[in-house]
Amino acid sequence: MVDYLTLDDGRTLEHLEGGDPDGFPLVYHSGTPSAVVEDPHLFAAAASAGLRLVTCSRPGYGQSTPRGGPDHLVAPILADADDTAALLDHLGIGDFVTLGWSGGGPRALACAAAMPARCRAAALLAGVAPHGVDGLDWLAGMGEENVRDFEAVAAGREVYRPIAEQQAAELGAVTADDIVAAFGDLVDEVDAAALTGDFAEVVAASFRRAMEQGPVGMVEDNLQIVAPWGFDVGDLRVPVSVWQGEHDRMVLYAHGQWLAAAIPGARAHLFADEGHVSLVARIDEILADLKDLAGL
Protein backbone atom coordinates (compact mmCIF):
# COMPACT_ATOMS: atom_id res chain seq x y z
CA MET A 1 0.00 0.00 0.00
CA VAL A 2 1.26 3.47 -0.89
CA ASP A 3 2.18 5.57 2.15
CA TYR A 4 3.15 9.21 2.56
CA LEU A 5 5.98 10.95 4.41
CA THR A 6 6.02 14.66 5.22
CA LEU A 7 9.58 15.88 4.76
CA ASP A 8 11.21 18.60 6.85
CA ASP A 9 10.54 21.22 4.16
CA GLY A 10 6.84 20.34 4.13
CA ARG A 11 6.85 18.35 0.89
CA THR A 12 5.05 15.02 0.65
CA LEU A 13 6.99 11.96 -0.52
CA GLU A 14 4.89 8.96 -1.51
CA HIS A 15 6.51 5.58 -1.03
CA LEU A 16 5.82 1.89 -1.29
CA GLU A 17 7.32 -1.32 0.09
CA GLY A 18 7.41 -4.89 -1.21
CA GLY A 19 9.47 -8.04 -1.13
CA ASP A 20 10.50 -9.66 2.16
CA PRO A 21 9.42 -7.38 5.04
CA ASP A 22 12.15 -8.90 7.23
CA GLY A 23 14.83 -8.84 4.54
CA PHE A 24 17.86 -6.64 4.00
CA PRO A 25 16.72 -3.25 2.63
CA LEU A 26 16.83 -2.62 -1.12
CA VAL A 27 16.14 0.93 -2.31
CA TYR A 28 14.77 0.85 -5.85
CA HIS A 29 14.93 3.97 -8.04
CA SER A 30 12.59 3.61 -11.01
CA GLY A 31 13.06 5.16 -14.44
CA THR A 32 12.07 8.40 -16.13
CA PRO A 33 9.14 8.95 -16.06
CA SER A 34 7.65 6.72 -13.36
CA ALA A 35 5.88 6.61 -10.02
CA VAL A 36 5.27 3.94 -7.40
CA VAL A 37 3.02 1.06 -8.41
CA GLU A 38 2.92 -2.53 -7.25
CA ASP A 39 5.14 -4.62 -9.51
CA PRO A 40 4.44 -8.32 -8.87
CA HIS A 41 7.55 -9.54 -10.72
CA LEU A 42 9.93 -7.12 -9.00
CA PHE A 43 8.35 -7.67 -5.59
CA ALA A 44 8.54 -11.45 -6.02
CA ALA A 45 12.20 -11.24 -7.08
CA ALA A 46 13.01 -9.12 -4.02
CA ALA A 47 11.19 -11.55 -1.75
CA SER A 48 12.99 -14.52 -3.28
CA ALA A 49 16.32 -12.75 -2.73
CA GLY A 50 15.45 -11.99 0.91
CA LEU A 51 15.29 -8.23 0.28
CA ARG A 52 12.90 -5.63 1.69
CA LEU A 53 12.17 -3.36 -1.28
CA VAL A 54 11.59 0.34 -0.65
CA THR A 55 10.75 2.76 -3.45
CA CYS A 56 9.32 6.26 -3.78
CA SER A 57 7.97 8.65 -6.38
CA ARG A 58 10.43 11.44 -7.04
CA PRO A 59 9.21 15.05 -6.68
CA GLY A 60 6.40 15.90 -9.09
CA TYR A 61 5.51 12.28 -9.85
CA GLY A 62 2.37 10.65 -8.48
CA GLN A 63 1.45 12.53 -5.31
CA SER A 64 4.99 13.54 -4.34
CA THR A 65 5.22 17.32 -4.04
CA PRO A 66 7.32 19.07 -6.71
CA ARG A 67 10.48 20.62 -5.36
CA GLY A 68 10.12 24.02 -7.04
CA GLY A 69 12.32 26.57 -5.30
CA PRO A 70 13.54 30.09 -5.93
CA ASP A 71 13.41 30.98 -9.63
CA HIS A 72 12.59 27.32 -10.31
CA LEU A 73 16.20 26.26 -9.89
CA VAL A 74 17.00 22.67 -10.77
CA ALA A 75 18.15 20.68 -7.74
CA PRO A 76 21.15 18.41 -8.28
CA ILE A 77 20.49 14.69 -8.30
CA LEU A 78 22.11 14.56 -4.86
CA ALA A 79 18.90 16.17 -3.56
CA ASP A 80 17.08 12.93 -4.40
CA ALA A 81 19.57 11.09 -2.21
CA ASP A 82 18.64 13.47 0.61
CA ASP A 83 14.97 12.52 0.17
CA THR A 84 15.96 8.86 0.19
CA ALA A 85 17.93 9.31 3.41
CA ALA A 86 14.92 10.96 5.04
CA LEU A 87 12.70 8.07 3.97
CA LEU A 88 15.16 5.48 5.28
CA ASP A 89 15.39 7.30 8.60
CA HIS A 90 11.59 7.42 8.79
CA LEU A 91 11.41 3.66 8.18
CA GLY A 92 14.15 2.92 10.72
CA ILE A 93 16.52 1.58 8.08
CA GLY A 94 20.29 1.84 8.43
CA ASP A 95 22.39 0.00 5.86
CA PHE A 96 20.91 -0.78 2.44
CA VAL A 97 21.69 -1.72 -1.15
CA THR A 98 20.25 0.16 -4.10
CA LEU A 99 19.16 -0.49 -7.67
CA GLY A 100 18.44 2.17 -10.29
CA TRP A 101 16.79 1.53 -13.66
CA SER A 102 17.35 4.00 -16.51
CA GLY A 103 16.84 7.54 -15.12
CA GLY A 104 16.89 5.97 -11.66
CA GLY A 105 20.52 4.96 -12.20
CA PRO A 106 21.94 8.40 -11.33
CA ARG A 107 19.83 8.39 -8.16
CA ALA A 108 21.28 5.03 -7.10
CA LEU A 109 24.77 6.44 -7.67
CA ALA A 110 23.83 9.58 -5.72
CA CYS A 111 22.87 7.39 -2.74
CA ALA A 112 26.26 5.67 -2.99
CA ALA A 113 27.99 9.06 -3.12
CA ALA A 114 25.99 10.69 -0.32
CA MET A 115 25.71 7.73 2.05
CA PRO A 116 28.86 5.62 1.61
CA ALA A 117 28.69 4.43 5.22
CA ARG A 118 25.13 3.10 4.74
CA CYS A 119 24.99 2.09 1.08
CA ARG A 120 26.61 -1.34 0.84
CA ALA A 121 26.42 -1.63 -2.98
CA ALA A 122 24.64 -0.16 -5.99
CA ALA A 123 23.44 -1.69 -9.26
CA LEU A 124 22.65 0.17 -12.47
CA LEU A 125 20.08 -1.43 -14.78
CA ALA A 126 20.49 0.46 -18.08
CA GLY A 127 21.46 3.51 -16.04
CA VAL A 128 22.15 6.79 -17.79
CA ALA A 129 25.64 8.34 -17.69
CA PRO A 130 26.43 11.97 -16.83
CA HIS A 131 25.78 14.48 -19.59
CA GLY A 132 28.63 16.30 -21.32
CA VAL A 133 31.46 14.08 -20.08
CA ASP A 134 34.60 13.42 -22.08
CA GLY A 135 34.69 10.20 -24.06
CA LEU A 136 30.92 9.79 -24.52
CA ASP A 137 28.73 10.99 -27.38
CA TRP A 138 25.69 11.16 -25.12
CA LEU A 139 22.89 11.18 -27.72
CA ALA A 140 24.49 9.19 -30.54
CA GLY A 141 22.26 6.27 -31.57
CA MET A 142 19.33 7.03 -29.26
CA GLY A 143 15.78 6.70 -30.59
CA GLU A 144 14.49 9.81 -32.34
CA GLU A 145 12.16 10.73 -29.47
CA ASN A 146 15.04 10.84 -26.99
CA VAL A 147 17.20 12.88 -29.36
CA ARG A 148 14.39 15.41 -29.74
CA ASP A 149 13.61 15.49 -26.01
CA PHE A 150 17.14 15.80 -24.71
CA GLU A 151 18.14 18.39 -27.27
CA ALA A 152 15.19 20.39 -25.94
CA VAL A 153 16.11 19.63 -22.32
CA ALA A 154 19.64 20.86 -22.92
CA ALA A 155 18.19 24.08 -24.38
CA GLY A 156 16.28 24.71 -21.14
CA ARG A 157 12.96 24.38 -19.36
CA GLU A 158 10.98 26.71 -21.61
CA VAL A 159 12.01 24.82 -24.74
CA TYR A 160 11.33 21.39 -23.27
CA ARG A 161 8.11 22.03 -21.36
CA PRO A 162 5.72 22.16 -24.40
CA ILE A 163 7.08 18.81 -25.55
CA ALA A 164 6.68 17.38 -22.05
CA GLU A 165 3.09 18.65 -21.84
CA GLN A 166 2.15 16.73 -24.96
CA GLN A 167 3.92 13.61 -23.69
CA ALA A 168 2.19 13.89 -20.31
CA ALA A 169 -1.21 13.96 -21.97
CA GLU A 170 -0.36 10.80 -23.93
CA LEU A 171 1.34 8.89 -21.12
CA GLY A 172 -1.39 9.83 -18.65
CA ALA A 173 -3.81 7.73 -20.68
CA VAL A 174 -1.52 4.97 -21.98
CA THR A 175 -2.56 1.33 -21.63
CA ALA A 176 -0.69 -1.95 -21.87
CA ASP A 177 -2.19 -2.49 -25.33
CA ASP A 178 -0.60 0.64 -26.77
CA ILE A 179 2.59 0.79 -24.69
CA VAL A 180 4.86 -0.39 -27.54
CA ALA A 181 3.43 2.26 -29.86
CA ALA A 182 3.91 4.87 -27.13
CA PHE A 183 7.64 4.09 -27.01
CA GLY A 184 7.93 4.54 -30.79
CA ASP A 185 11.54 4.55 -32.02
CA LEU A 186 12.80 3.97 -28.46
CA VAL A 187 12.28 0.21 -28.71
CA ASP A 188 13.46 -2.28 -31.30
CA GLU A 189 12.21 -5.83 -31.78
CA VAL A 190 14.01 -7.10 -28.65
CA ASP A 191 12.37 -4.62 -26.28
CA ALA A 192 9.02 -4.70 -28.06
CA ALA A 193 8.89 -8.46 -27.47
CA ALA A 194 9.50 -7.89 -23.76
CA LEU A 195 6.70 -5.31 -23.39
CA THR A 196 3.85 -7.78 -23.01
CA GLY A 197 1.54 -9.23 -20.37
CA ASP A 198 1.82 -8.19 -16.73
CA PHE A 199 5.04 -6.28 -17.35
CA ALA A 200 3.36 -4.05 -19.94
CA GLU A 201 0.53 -3.45 -17.44
CA VAL A 202 3.01 -2.35 -14.76
CA VAL A 203 4.91 0.00 -17.09
CA ALA A 204 1.69 1.59 -18.32
CA ALA A 205 0.34 1.98 -14.77
CA SER A 206 3.60 3.60 -13.66
CA PHE A 207 3.42 6.08 -16.56
CA ARG A 208 -0.20 6.97 -15.76
CA ARG A 209 0.54 7.51 -12.08
CA ALA A 210 3.65 9.55 -12.90
CA MET A 211 1.51 12.01 -14.89
CA GLU A 212 -1.09 12.67 -12.18
CA GLN A 213 0.34 16.19 -11.73
CA GLY A 214 1.05 16.69 -15.41
CA PRO A 215 4.60 16.98 -16.78
CA VAL A 216 6.21 18.68 -13.76
CA GLY A 217 8.00 15.57 -12.46
CA MET A 218 9.28 14.55 -15.88
CA VAL A 219 10.52 18.06 -16.65
CA GLU A 220 12.50 18.28 -13.41
CA ASP A 221 13.74 14.70 -13.71
CA ASN A 222 15.24 15.25 -17.14
CA LEU A 223 16.64 18.69 -16.32
CA GLN A 224 18.43 17.09 -13.37
CA ILE A 225 19.88 14.36 -15.57
CA VAL A 226 21.59 16.79 -17.97
CA ALA A 227 22.68 19.21 -15.21
CA PRO A 228 25.74 18.56 -12.98
CA TRP A 229 24.87 15.74 -10.61
CA GLY A 230 26.71 17.16 -7.61
CA PHE A 231 29.29 14.37 -7.43
CA ASP A 232 31.90 12.68 -9.62
CA VAL A 233 31.32 9.01 -10.38
CA GLY A 234 35.10 8.59 -10.38
CA ASP A 235 35.09 9.34 -6.64
CA LEU A 236 32.66 6.55 -5.73
CA ARG A 237 34.00 4.01 -3.25
CA VAL A 238 30.88 1.87 -2.89
CA PRO A 239 30.84 -1.35 -4.99
CA VAL A 240 28.85 -0.83 -8.20
CA SER A 241 27.58 -3.17 -10.92
CA VAL A 242 26.66 -1.95 -14.41
CA TRP A 243 24.07 -3.86 -16.47
CA GLN A 244 23.54 -2.75 -20.05
CA GLY A 245 22.24 -4.16 -23.34
CA GLU A 246 23.37 -3.36 -26.86
CA HIS A 247 19.76 -3.23 -28.15
CA ASP A 248 18.96 -0.31 -25.82
CA ARG A 249 17.66 2.72 -27.77
CA MET A 250 16.79 4.75 -24.64
CA VAL A 251 20.12 4.62 -22.80
CA LEU A 252 22.81 3.64 -25.22
CA TYR A 253 25.19 0.73 -24.72
CA ALA A 254 28.00 3.32 -24.76
CA HIS A 255 26.60 4.77 -21.52
CA GLY A 256 27.09 1.43 -19.80
CA GLN A 257 30.57 1.07 -21.24
CA TRP A 258 31.50 4.57 -20.09
CA LEU A 259 30.14 4.04 -16.56
CA ALA A 260 31.86 0.67 -16.24
CA ALA A 261 35.17 2.31 -17.13
CA ALA A 262 34.67 5.49 -15.08
CA ILE A 263 33.46 4.00 -11.77
CA PRO A 264 36.36 2.54 -9.77
CA GLY A 265 36.14 -1.25 -9.60
CA ALA A 266 32.76 -1.41 -11.32
CA ARG A 267 31.54 -4.91 -12.17
CA ALA A 268 30.37 -4.82 -15.80
CA HIS A 269 27.58 -6.98 -17.24
CA LEU A 270 27.27 -5.93 -20.89
CA PHE A 271 25.06 -7.96 -23.23
CA ALA A 272 24.88 -7.98 -27.03
CA ASP A 273 21.39 -9.52 -27.02
CA GLU A 274 19.53 -7.38 -24.45
CA GLY A 275 17.71 -4.06 -24.60
CA HIS A 276 16.49 -1.44 -22.15
CA VAL A 277 13.36 -3.37 -21.22
CA SER A 278 14.33 -6.97 -21.89
CA LEU A 279 17.20 -6.66 -19.40
CA VAL A 280 14.64 -6.43 -16.58
CA ALA A 281 13.97 -10.15 -17.03
CA ARG A 282 17.41 -10.72 -15.49
CA ILE A 283 16.26 -9.20 -12.19
CA ASP A 284 16.95 -12.38 -10.17
CA GLU A 285 20.52 -12.42 -11.50
CA ILE A 286 20.91 -8.70 -10.89
CA LEU A 287 19.76 -8.93 -7.28
CA ALA A 288 21.94 -11.98 -6.59
CA ASP A 289 24.93 -10.11 -7.95
CA LEU A 290 24.03 -7.01 -5.91
CA LYS A 291 23.94 -9.07 -2.73
CA ASP A 292 27.29 -10.59 -3.62
CA LEU A 293 28.77 -7.11 -4.15
CA ALA A 294 27.49 -6.08 -0.72
CA GLY A 295 28.82 -9.19 0.97
CA LEU A 296 25.36 -10.39 1.98
Secondary structure, 3 states (H helix, E strand, C coil): CCEEEECCCCCEEEEEEEECCCCEEEEEECCCCCCCCCCHHHHHHHHHCCEEEEEECCCCCCCCCCCCCHHHCCCCCHHHHHHHHHHHHHHCCCCEEEEEEHHHHHHHHHHHHHCCCCEEEEEEECCCCCCCCCCCCCCCCCCHHHHHHHHHHHHCHHHHHHHHHHHHHHHCCCCHHHHHHHHHHHCCHHHHHHCCHHHHHHHHHHHHHHCCCCCHHHHHHHHHHHCCCCCCHHHCCCCEEEEEECCCCCCCHHHHHHHHHHCCCCEEEEECCCCCCHHHHHHHHHHHHHHHHHCC
